[in-house]
Amino acid sequence: MSQIPKLLITGASGFTGQHACNHFVNAGYAVTAVTRKSFVNDKVQTEICDLTNKENVSKLIKKVKPDYLLHLAGQNHVGTSWIDPVSSLEANAMSTLYLIEALRQENPACKVVTVGSALEFDPQNIATLTHPYSLSKTLQVLIAQSWGVLYNMNIVIAKPSNLIGPGISNGVCSIFAKK
């Protein structure tokens, strides 16, 4: 009898996260949905966790022991990054570091997908940096890629652009559609 693969999805209450939870449950995964607030989906186990808190992330990984991580959580608004750049860095770069480091210690064979952004800048050309959000997403990707190389971890970076589909979204496509 084979074991059901365990998938941890961060940002599960977001637009993409909700769709991912349903997709992977239907595909036969045991899904644990991670959010900062309560989340209702009776098909998944839910964990509330502040991913910017290293100790909480470590406890989460020890508890869930995922085989796969789909890291969708983060701060995804350029305007917010201008208002509070430190929180954007914590939400995007540091949460990623805490997650993959906890996985490295608990289960380095865990397969990870983290989400970058089409708005990343070229670190070889600082003049391409346009806002703190870009910095936070570029650092997030560099951290993930570095752990992949330094610790031989299985990490894939997805770089979506504007996402559209059924459900509530606060993304740019939704803003354009409302106008």
Backbone torsions as a table, in degrees:
resi	resn	phi	psi	omega
1	MET	NA	124.0	-178.7
2	SER	-85.4	151.0	-179.7
3	GLN	-81.4	142.2	176.8
4	ILE	-72.6	127.8	-179.2
5	PRO	-67.1	138.5	-179.3
6	LYS	-98.0	125.3	-178.6
7	LEU	-119.5	126.6	175.6
8	LEU	-101.3	123.7	178.8
9	ILE	-116.6	114.2	175.9
10	THR	-88.3	154.6	-176.9
11	GLY	69.5	29.7	-172.3
12	ALA	-66.4	-22.8	180.0
13	SER	-88.1	-3.4	178.5
14	GLY	-79.3	176.6	-177.3
15	PHE	-55.5	-55.3	-178.9
16	THR	-71.1	-39.0	-178.1
17	GLY	-59.8	-41.2	179.5
18	GLN	-62.3	-44.0	178.7
19	HIS	-66.3	-39.5	-180.0
20	ALA	-64.1	-42.8	178.9
21	CYS	-56.9	-50.3	-179.1
22	ASN	-63.8	-42.3	-179.7
23	HIS	-60.4	-49.9	-174.0
24	PHE	-74.8	-29.7	172.2
25	VAL	-62.3	-46.3	179.6
26	ASN	-65.6	-24.1	178.2
27	ALA	-85.8	0.2	174.7
28	GLY	97.8	12.1	178.1
29	TYR	-87.7	150.8	168.6
30	ALA	-87.9	104.7	-172.3
31	VAL	-97.4	131.8	168.9
32	THR	-111.4	120.5	-178.3
33	ALA	-95.0	126.9	179.9
34	VAL	-109.6	129.3	178.3
35	THR	-142.0	170.2	173.7
36	ARG	-88.4	-18.1	-177.0
37	LYS	-133.7	174.0	-179.1
38	SER	-61.8	150.3	-174.5
39	PHE	-145.6	130.4	-177.3
40	VAL	-108.9	113.8	170.8
41	ASN	-156.8	104.3	-173.2
42	ASP	-69.7	-2.6	179.2
43	LYS	-91.5	-10.3	-174.9
44	VAL	-126.6	156.7	169.2
45	GLN	-80.2	138.3	-179.5
46	THR	-116.2	136.3	174.6
47	GLU	-126.3	131.5	174.6
48	ILE	-95.6	125.8	-176.5
49	CYS	-153.0	134.1	171.4
50	ASP	-85.4	106.4	-175.2
51	LEU	-72.4	-6.5	175.2
52	THR	-89.3	4.0	177.9
53	ASN	-108.8	108.9	-174.3
54	LYS	-55.4	-44.8	-178.3
55	GLU	-65.9	-41.4	178.5
56	ASN	-63.5	-38.9	178.8
57	VAL	-65.5	-42.8	178.8
58	SER	-60.9	-43.8	178.0
59	LYS	-62.8	-41.1	179.1
60	LEU	-59.7	-48.8	-178.0
61	ILE	-64.7	-40.9	178.0
62	LYS	-63.4	-37.8	-179.2
63	LYS	-71.6	-48.3	-172.9
64	VAL	-80.9	-38.3	-177.1
65	LYS	51.4	60.3	-175.3
66	PRO	-73.1	151.1	171.3
67	ASP	-88.1	-25.7	-177.7
68	TYR	-138.5	147.4	173.9
69	LEU	-128.4	127.6	170.9
70	LEU	-113.1	102.5	-173.8
71	HIS	-94.5	98.6	-178.9
72	LEU	-107.4	-10.1	-175.5
73	ALA	-71.3	153.1	174.7
74	GLY	154.3	178.6	176.9
75	GLN	-96.1	120.6	-172.0
76	ASN	-121.2	32.1	-177.3
77	HIS	-127.5	120.4	-178.2
78	VAL	-58.2	-45.3	-178.8
79	GLY	-59.2	-42.7	178.3
80	THR	-62.7	-34.9	-179.2
81	SER	-66.1	-28.7	176.0
82	TRP	-72.7	-36.8	-178.2
83	ILE	-73.2	-42.6	-176.9
84	ASP	-138.7	76.8	-176.2
85	PRO	-64.2	-33.2	-178.7
86	VAL	-65.4	-43.8	178.3
87	SER	-63.2	-35.2	177.1
88	SER	-65.0	-41.9	177.2
89	LEU	-65.0	-41.2	178.3
90	GLU	-63.8	-46.7	-175.7
91	ALA	-67.6	-34.6	-175.8
92	ASN	-97.0	-57.2	-175.3
93	ALA	-78.2	-52.1	-173.8
94	MET	-69.9	-37.3	178.2
95	SER	-62.3	-38.2	177.9
96	THR	-64.4	-45.2	178.6
97	LEU	-60.8	-46.5	-179.8
98	TYR	-61.1	-41.8	-179.8
99	LEU	-65.6	-50.4	-175.0
100	ILE	-73.5	-28.6	175.7
101	GLU	-70.1	-40.7	176.6
102	ALA	-62.9	-40.1	176.6
103	LEU	-65.5	-40.6	178.5
104	ARG	-57.9	-38.2	-178.1
105	GLN	-78.8	-34.8	-176.0
106	GLU	-94.6	-42.4	-176.6
107	ASN	-154.5	79.3	-177.2
108	PRO	-63.7	-12.7	178.0
109	ALA	-83.7	-6.3	178.7
110	CYS	-57.3	135.6	177.6
111	LYS	-91.0	130.3	-171.9
112	VAL	-120.6	135.3	167.2
113	VAL	-121.7	123.4	174.7
114	THR	-120.6	154.0	-171.7
115	VAL	-106.5	117.4	174.0
116	GLY	-85.1	-147.7	-178.1
117	SER	-155.0	150.2	173.2
118	ALA	-68.3	-12.0	-178.4
119	LEU	-95.3	12.4	176.0
120	GLU	-65.0	156.9	177.0
121	PHE	-108.7	166.5	179.2
122	ASP	-84.2	109.6	-177.4
123	PRO	-62.2	-18.1	176.8
124	GLN	-78.3	-10.2	-178.2
125	ASN	-139.7	89.5	-175.9
126	ILE	-58.2	-22.7	178.4
127	ALA	-65.1	-15.7	178.1
128	THR	-83.7	-4.5	177.5
129	LEU	-74.7	121.6	-174.9
130	THR	-113.7	-20.3	-179.6
131	HIS	-164.6	163.4	-179.4
132	PRO	-61.2	-31.3	177.3
133	TYR	-59.2	-45.7	178.3
134	SER	-57.5	-43.9	177.4
135	LEU	-60.6	-46.4	-176.8
136	SER	-63.6	-39.6	-179.5
137	LYS	-74.5	-35.9	177.3
138	THR	-64.7	-44.1	178.1
139	LEU	-64.0	-39.1	177.7
140	GLN	-57.2	-47.9	-179.1
141	VAL	-66.6	-43.2	178.8
142	LEU	-61.8	-39.6	177.0
143	ILE	-62.8	-49.1	-179.0
144	ALA	-61.2	-46.2	178.9
145	GLN	-62.9	-39.6	-179.8
146	SER	-63.2	-44.0	178.8
147	TRP	-65.8	-34.9	176.0
148	GLY	-60.3	-44.1	-179.1
149	VAL	-76.0	-50.3	-174.4
150	LEU	-66.4	-36.7	-174.6
151	TYR	-116.4	11.7	177.6
152	ASN	53.4	43.0	178.7
153	MET	-90.1	153.6	-179.1
154	ASN	-87.8	89.1	-175.5
155	ILE	-125.1	129.1	177.7
156	VAL	-116.5	139.1	177.5
157	ILE	-106.9	121.7	173.3
158	ALA	-96.7	140.5	179.9
159	LYS	-126.6	77.6	179.6
160	PRO	-75.5	162.4	172.7
161	SER	-106.8	-138.8	-179.8
162	ASN	-74.4	128.1	-177.8
163	LEU	-101.8	139.0	176.7
164	ILE	-132.6	158.3	178.8
165	GLY	160.3	-176.7	-178.7
166	PRO	-69.5	147.4	177.6
167	GLY	111.2	177.5	-177.0
168	ILE	-86.4	130.2	178.6
169	SER	-136.6	145.8	174.1
170	ASN	-107.1	14.2	-178.1
171	GLY	-74.5	174.4	-175.6
172	VAL	-62.2	-35.7	178.3
173	CYS	-62.8	-38.8	178.3
174	SER	-65.5	-40.3	179.3
175	ILE	-63.3	-45.0	178.0
176	PHE	-62.3	-41.7	-178.6
177	ALA	-64.4	-36.0	179.1
178	LYS	-66.7	-30.1	-179.8
179	LYS	-75.2	NA	NA
